């Protein structure tokens, strides 16, 4: 993760990780660098992720014959 080949992956993970998203909720600018979500965007990202996880869990429960 510290090699130059993975530098872009490292920056993406720092920008879009849940703790970074929570930091960005309380600031008007992105926490790491100039690009990335700030303001209401992190809330939409976390809400969308939670909605997808719940929809997947619901679909999985309905597909089981229990």
Secondary structure, 3 states (H helix, E strand, C coil): CCCHHHHHHHHHHHHHCHHHHHHHHCCCCCCCCCCCCCCCHHHHHHHHHHHHHHHHHHHHHHHCCC
